[in-house]
Amino acid sequence: MSYSASLDDTFRVAGSYVGRILKGEKPADLPVQQASKFEFVINLNTAKALGLTVPQALLATADEVIE
């Protein structure tokens, strides 16, 4: 299981920062941004390999389930 910042959102913000730097802004002047979107991913293959059973209620709340 993983609960972390969305990679798509992170790459979008990084692209925005690169664009601002290429337009002449100083990197030290750019604000630090915290992730605003998080994803909950469950890997069932790994869970089975470890002998774990993931409850159905937990699977229902996941943003992505890897089978």
N, C-alpha and C positions, 0 to 999 in steps of 0.2 A: 504494500500500500504506500501511496505517496500523496501528500497534501502539500502542494507548493504553488508558487506563482505560475500563471499561464505562460508557457514559452512563446506562444503567438503574441501575447500582449507585451512580453519582455522584448521581443525582437522589434515590435512596432515602435516602442519607446526608444530603443537603441538606434533605430533608423532615424527617428526624429532628432535625436542628439547629434548624430553624424551630420545630418543636413544643416543643423544650426551651426556646427563647428565649421563646416565647409563654407558657410555664408559669412564667416568672419568672427563669430562670437568666441570668446575665450572659454575654454573648458572649465576654468576655475569659477567663472561667473554663472555657470548653469546650475540650477537647483537640483538637489538630490530628490528623486521621486521614489516613493514606496509603491510596491505592486498593489493594484486595486482589484485584480481578478485572480482568484485562486482555483485550482482544479484538484479534485480527489480522484485518483486513479488506482484501480485494483488489478493486480496481475494474478489471474487464477492459475496459470501454469506454474508460477513460482510457489503459490500457496499449496498446490497439490504436491509439488516436489518436496516441500517441507512437511507434508502431512497435516496441513491446516485446513479447517473447514471455515469458510466465510459465510456468516449468516445472510440470509436472503434480504433482510431489512438493510443491511450494510451495502449490499450490492445495488439495491434500489436507490440509494443516496449518491452513489458514485457518478462522477461526470463521464468516466470512461472505464470499461471493463475489458481487460485484455484476456482473451481465452486461448 
